[in-house]
């Protein structure tokens, strides 16, 4: 006795297309989640590294101003008419040991801190060492200390008038406090005050 065979039913083209669409949607969601997670991790690591560099630089600046040699000359030029925005140039002379690695002084006549940028780009904080003997036609190469800042602001407190100044031109006298504000592109900011060793005295204590 023969029994009738059941007709095997396969997937229709529509069902295959729907299944593929669901698979593509799930795959896309997983990829997007992985991408967002990776970008978040990279951004977090980058911000953490930037924080470490920033605070290390602040401590270096604090030490630099607190132990500035009596013979050193310090000036700060403020250019509010710069086409790229307010710009400061801090110049240190007769102190080749500042910003040096270890106890090794640099063979330089000037050490310069400046904030620079090109149009519509974030600010950089740069360090320049001007050698005692600079070959004709050559210029010192700046070292970028901090990148991607929305704003860099310096202030200098004059103890003679009890007024904060935007610049400092009297190399024979020093401000008692130097204030630095760093504003990032995400609008967060870091503020630091540095006590300055007076020209005639010994380094101030903490």
N, C-alpha and C positions, 0 to 999 in steps of 0.2 A: 504494500500500500504506500503510495507516494503522498507525502504531505506537501502542500504548497509552500514554496520558499518565501520568507518575508523579504520584501524589497528594502535593501539598505539605503538609508537616506543620508546623503552627504551634505556638506555646508553649501549654502547658496553663495553666490558672488556678493550679495549684499551683506550677509553675515561675516564673510571674510573681510570685507572693507571696514565694517564696524569694528571688528576685533583688532584690525591693524590700526585703526584710528585711536582706539583706547590704549593700545600698546605704545603708540607714538606719544600720546598725551602723558602717560605715566613716565615714559623715558625722559620727556622734556621737563617734567616737574622735578624729577630726580636730578637731572643735570643742572637745572636752575638753582635748586637747593644747594648742590655741591659748589656751584660757582659763587653764590652769595656767601656761603660759609667760608670758602677759601679767601674771598675778597675781604671779609670781616677779619679773618685771622691775620692776613697780610697787613691790613690797615692797623690792627691792634699792635702787631709787632713793630711796625714802622713808628707808630706814635710812642711806644715804649722806648725804642732806641733813641728817638728824637728827644724825649724827656731826659734820658740819661745823659746825652750829649749836652743838652741845654744846662742842666744842673751842674754838670762837671765844669762847663765854661763859666758859670756864675761863681763857683767856688774859686776858680783860677783868677777871675777878675777881682774877687774879694781879697785874695792874697796879694795880688799885684798892687792894688791901691793901698792896702794896709801897710805894705813893706816897700813902698816906693822910695828909692834912695834919696837922701837929702840933696845930692848933686843933680838929680834928674830934673828935666824941664818938661812941663806938661801943658798942652794947649788943646782946645776943642773949637773947631770951626763949624758953625751952623749955617747951612744954605737952605733957606726956606723957599727960594725962587728956583730951585732946580726943576727942570722939566719933568723929572721922574718922581718928584715929591720931596718932602723935607729930608735933608741929608746931613749927616754928621761925619766929620773927620777928626778923630782923636789922635794926637801926635805925642809920642814919648821920645825924648832925646836924652843922651848921656846915661842910658840905663840898658846896655845890651843884654843884661841878665834876665830881664822880664820876659815872660812867656817862653822861657828856655826850658829844655828838657833836662831835668836833674840840675846839676850845678854848673853846667857848661854854658858860658855866655856866648852870644852870637856876635859875629863880626859885622856890626851894623851901626850906622849913625842915627837912624830913626826907626821906630816901630810905630806902625800906623794901624788903627782900627777904623774901619769905615763901613757904612751900609751902602750898597749899590744894587741897581737892578736895571733891566731894560724896560722899555715901555710895556705896560699891561702885564708884567710878570711880577711874581713875589720878590720880596727883598732878600738879599743875602748879607750876612755879617762877615766881613773879610779882614784878614790880618796880612799886613805887608811889612816886610823887613827891607829897609833900604841899605845896601852894603856901603861900607866906607869908600870902597873903590868900585864904581859902577862903569863898565865899559861903555864908550860912546855908542849911542843908538839903541842901547838895551834898557829895558825897564824891569823892575822886580815883579815876579809872578805872585799874585795874591793867593793866599790860602783861605778857602771858604770854611768858616767855623760853624755857621748855621745857615740853613737854606729855608726857602718857602715860608717867609714871614710876611704878614700883611703890613706890619708897621714896626719900626724900631725908633724909640724915643730916648734921648739922653737929657738929663737935667743936672745942674751943678749948683750946690748951695754955697753962697758967699757969706761966711761968718761975719764979715765986716758990716754988711748991710742987712743980714738976715733975710735975703731974697734969693729965690731960685732963679738961675740964669739958664738960657738956652745954649749959651756958648761960653768959652773961657779963653781969653786972650792974654791974661797977665801970667807969663811964665815964671815970674819971680815970686808969685804967691799961689797957693793952691786952694781949691774949694775944700770944705771940711767933709762934704758928703757928695757922692756921685750916685744918681738914681738912673736905673735902666728899666724900661718897659718893653717887653717883647709881645707883640700881638700876632697870633697865628691866623692862618687863612680860615680856620673854623671859628674865629672870633674869641677863642680863649686867650687869656693873657697871663704873663708871668712878670712880676715886679720884684726888683731887688735893689737894695741900697748898699753902697760901699763906703766905708769910712776911709778917708784919705790921710796918709801919714803926712804931717806938715813938713815943709821944706827944711825947717831948721832943727827938727827933732829926730827922735828914734822911732822905729816902727811902733804903732799903737798896739796895745793888747786887745784881745777879743772883748 
